[in-house]
């Protein structure tokens, strides 16, 4: 598993664990308006 920072749509960014081509483990999705989701991801 590796830690990545990936643009996800217009202005959104995912930063966190990445495995098998998907968000997998702890990560943060930051939306363009500044809102954030921080938590666990499973094959998203």
NORQUI-V779452 format. One record per run of one state. SS is the DSSP state (H for helix, E for strand, C for the rest). FROM is the first residue (numbers start at 1). TO is the last residue. If there is no record, write none. Layout:
# NORQUI-V779452
ss=<SS,SS>
from=<FROM,FROM>
to=<TO,TO>
This chain:
# NORQUI-V779452
ss=<C,E,C,E,C,E,C,E,C>
from=<1,2,8,13,20,22,31,36,42>
to=<1,7,12,19,21,30,35,41,44>
